[in-house]
């Protein structure tokens, strides 16, 4: 947590709040995230306009530039670039409207102030998040270079999935959570998508034929789209940028429902451990 839906909800909210606006101030209260926040990042960011807010896998990408061009007319302007943020396992971003700057909480590590008064805080109790600057002329950073296809885009389909899974004996649940196979499908949504597709999570990934994989691709997309529409899942630390909770967890078919009756067949939901993560499934509906 947060997984792709939570990050996508955050990206859409940030885009509407800060796209086209200038960063007037930046403060870092704790440099010790997954990687140390770069010293002097404030000097790099202040004065830049956010030209877009995007997502790649679970990374938030804030494209930044000067208003008119990558460099000013004298050649002394700042080269554009991208600020990459990752929410780790417990991170969230809060957007506060004009004139509303509440007291800083413990684990509020980063602050951004924009020219129209919008104020953004990064909160991360476990400090597994990330904040790095990548200049526009730099090579693609290693943390983005080898990622698999986006599950909501056309590059993710049954044919390509069959090719990448061919010969693999790992379980289909673990394969779905491998970012080299497909990005952003974490523990919650892998369990939910496999239920919708009627596939047992322990099934060897390489044994699935084209028809079942096509059903799985559609189930992954539908699960993620439903979760985004619901504002994501708030199980522990995640909250939307306005501080409210997502509610997809209330509609889960299997996740977190061990021992409860299946919403389709009434058989008790089962749970097991796979690679240190808890998996939920229905032994009657999933084969």
Secondary structure, DSSP 8 states (H G I E B T S, - for coil): ---HHHHHHHHHHHHHHHTT-BEEEEEES--BSSSB--TTHHHHHTT-EEEEEEEETTEEEEEEE-SS-SS-TTS-S---EEEEEE-TTTEEEEEE-TT------TTEEEEEEETTS-EEEEEETT---EEEEEETTS---HHHHT--EETTSTT--HHHHHHHHTT--SBHHHHHT-TTTEES--HHHHHHHHHHHT--TTSBGGG--HHHHHHHHHHHHHHHHHHHHTT---SSS---TTS----GGGG-SSTT-TTSB-TTT--B-EEEEETTEEEEE-TTT--
